[in-house]
């Protein structure tokens, strides 16, 4: 089986042009952009700012390594602030769960609009509530799993570094282990991001086509992944490179507009509408890529078909 990358991307780009620019309909942009906004509520778009102060001297480094202890002591001495922080964390947790629920439903709404080249909100919201709720439960469970894994890893790393420092009180002894731990953390982040990419880009379309939950979708996708593991690894790398070029293009556009374009990008919903061609193309690209593995993975209507074949078990 000859699996390609540029051809599915080209077809996805053509679908985006046909849907958003032929003709250009601002109302359609805002409606489809709203579903894209919901779909992206749980996506990670973290930015790391630069320009922070440098740690200077052994005293500053010691303050840094004992920072968790200082925080614990400060919270013990300030019970009111401790309670306010707990309340804030509860509010953040509730909002995260709410966004996960909306985002899970939104992923099917946006996919439905892309597959059928239409702009609907209410119909796909109710039609795919079962699939959306299933994805939501998986997202919550996966989120708790990641919290446990990353929390355990960070606690382990901190305990090891603290023990090594207190044994020798020499920071030169912990730089190499610290570098290895940072690389391990980066590897964990990349692995979990790749798993999320596979679920959103391939398991969700399978769920959408067959109208099944996450577990049934995974049972279909995992054998396909094992049989074509290098193709899917290539997809992950290809997607990563695409996003690097996309980010460079966005930065260039901001600079060329004298940062005026930044005003549109800092408003969440408006930024989604402005960048709709990007999200639309990437959503269509994953479906076009999946369809290469056989007619049983077809989502886009073909000539002579009245719509997407759904409700049939995938083999």
N, C-alpha and C positions, 0 to 999 in steps of 0.2 A: 504493500500500500504506500503510495507516494503522498506524503503529507507535506503540504506547502504552508508558507506563512505570508508571503507578500500578496499572493492571489486572493486569499480570504480578506486581507486588509484592504486591497483594492476594491473588492466587491462591497465591503462594509462602507468604505468612503463614498462609493457611488450611491449606495442606499441613503446615506446621510444627505448628500447633495439633493437627491430626488425628494426626500422627505422635508427638508428644511429650506431649500432655496428654489425649488421648481414646482410651484411658485413660493416666494417668500411670504409667510403668513405669521405676523407677530403674535396673533392670538394663539396659534398652534405652538409657537415657541414657549409662551408662558405656561400653557397647559402641560405640554410634554416636559418642560423644564421643571414644573412642580413635582411631577412623578420622579424625575431624575434627582431632584432635591431630596425627596423622601428616601429614595434608594441609597443616597450617599450619606445619610445621617450617621450610620455606624462605620463608615469608612475612615481610615486614619489619614490625616493630612498634617502630620506634625511638622513644625518648622523649628530648627535649632538656631537660636540667635547667637551672634558672636559679640565680641567686644567686651566680654566679662573681665573682671580684675584677675590678675595672676596671683597664685599663692606664693608668697615669698617667705623664705626662712623656715627653720625647723619648727618654730612656735606655731606658725600658721598651719603647717602640715599636721601638727599634733592636734590643733583645734579641729581640723577637718576630720581626722580619723576618730576623734572622740565626739563628733557632732551628735550622733544619735543619743549618747548618754546625756549630753547637755540638753537636748530636746526633752528627754524623759524627765530630767530634773525640773526643767522650766514648766512642763505641764503639771507636775506634782505641786509646784509652788503657785500655780495659777489655775485653780479648779474651774473658775468661771469660763476662762478661755478654752479650757479642755472640753467643757460641755458644749460651748459654741462650735468648736471644731467637730465634735461628734454629730451635732445637728446638721452642720454643713455637709459632712460626709454622707449622712442619710439622705439629704436633699439631692446630692450629686448622684447617689445610687438610684434613687427613684427616677430622676431625669434620664439616667443611662438606660434603665429598663424601658422607660417610655420611648426613648429614641430607638432602642433595639426593636421594639414592637412595630413602630411606624416604619422603620427602615426595612424590616423584613417584608412587610406588606408592600412597601414601595418598590422593592426590587422586582416583584412580579408585575406591578402596574407599569413600570417603565419598560420592562421586557415585552409586555403585551403591546404597548404602543409602538415599540420598535419593530416587532415582528409583523404587525398588521398595518404599519404606517398610518397611524391614526392618533388622535389626541383625546383621550378619555381619562376620567378620574374615578367617577362613581362606579361604573360598571366593573372594571377590574378590581377595585377596592373590595367589593362584595364577592365577586366571582372567585377570587383566589384567597379568600380568608383562611381556608383550611391549610393550604400550602404555606401561606404567610405565617400562620400561627405555629406550624411545625418548624419552620426556619427560625422563628423567634425563640422557641424552646431550645433548639440546638444552639443558637447564639448565646443564650444565657448560660447553658451548661458549659459550652466551650470557653466562655469568658471566665467562669469560676475556675475551670481547669487551668487556664493560662495564669490567673491570679495566683493559684496554688504553686504552679511550676516556677513562675518568675519570682514570686515571693520567697519560696524555698531556696532558689538559686542565689538571690541577693543576700539573704540571711547567712547562707553558707559562706559566700564569698567574704562578707564583712567579718564573720567570726574567724575565718582563716587569716585574713589580713591583720586583724586586731591581735590574734595570738602570736603571729610572726613578729609584729612590731614590738609587743610587750616582752618577747623573748630576747630581742637584741637591741631594741630602741634605735634601730638604724633603718632609715627609710630606703637606703639602697638595696636592702634585702627583700623589699616587697614590690619593687617596680616591675620585675619580670613576671612574678605571679599575677600582679594586677593586670598587666598587658594580656596575659593568657585568659584571665577572667573576662576582660572586656571583649576579647575576640569570641569567647564562648557566648556572651550575652548577645553579640551581633548575630552569631549563628542561630541562636534561639529565635531572635526577632525575624530573621529571614525565613526560617522554617515555618513559623506560625503564620507569617504573611503569605507564604506560598500555599499553605493549606487553605487559608481564607480565600485566596485567589481562585483555587480550584473549585471550591464550593460555590462561590458566587458566579463564576464564569461558566461552569459546566454542570454542577449538580442542580443548580436552580433552573437552567433550561430543561434538564431532564424531568425535574419535578413539574415544571410548567407544561411540558408536552404530554406527560402521562397522568397528570393530576394526582400525584402521590406525595407522600411526606418525605422528610429528609432521609430517614433510614432506608426506605425503598429506593430513593434516588441514589444513595451511596452504594447500595447493593448492585445497582446497574453500572455506576461509574467506576468503582474500584477495579473490577476485572478489566475494563477498558483501559484504565490507567496502567495496570500491571502489564498488559499486552503491548502497550505503546508508551512505556515510561520515558524513553528518550525524546519522543515527540512532545510530550507534555512538559518535560524539563526545558526543551527548546522553546516551547510556548512561554514559559515563565521568564526565561532570559530575554526573549524577543519583546515581551511586554514591558519588561524593566527598561530595556533600551528605548522603546517607544516613549515611555513616560519621562525618561531623561531628556529626550529631544523636545517633548511637549513642554516641560518645565522651562527649558532654555528658551523656547519660543515665547512663552508667557512673559518671562523676565525681559526678553528683548522688546516685546510689545509695550511693556510698562515703561521701559527706558525711552523708547522712541516717542511715546506720547507724553514725555516729561512727567511721568508718574500719575497722569490723569487717569489712565486705565486702572491704576491701583484702587481708585475710589469705587469702581464697579466690582472689584474682586474682593473687597473686604466686607461686602454685604452678602451674607450667605445665599439667599435665594436669587438675588440679582446676579451674583457671580456664577451660579449654576446655569442660569439662562444664557449669560454671555458665553460660557464655555460649553453650551449644549452640543455644538458640533463635535467636540472632543469626546464627551461622554457617550453621545449617540453612536459615533464611529466605533468606540471601544466595545460598547455593548453588542453592536452588530458583528464586530470582528470575532468575538468569542463564539457566537452562534454559527457564523460561517466556518470557523475552524472546526467546531464540533461536527458539523454536517459532513465533513470529509470522511468520517469513519463509517458512514453507511446511511441508507435511506431511513433506517429506524431512528436516526437522530435528527431528522429533518424537522425544522420549525417554520422556516419561511415558506409562505405559499408559493407553489409553482404554477406555471401556465396550465389552465384547465382545472385547477383546484379552487374550491370555494373558500378555503381557510386552512388553518393549521390542523393537522391530524393530531387529535388529542384523545386521551382515554384509552389508548391501546398499550398493552404491555410491551416494553422494550426487550429485545432479545440480545 
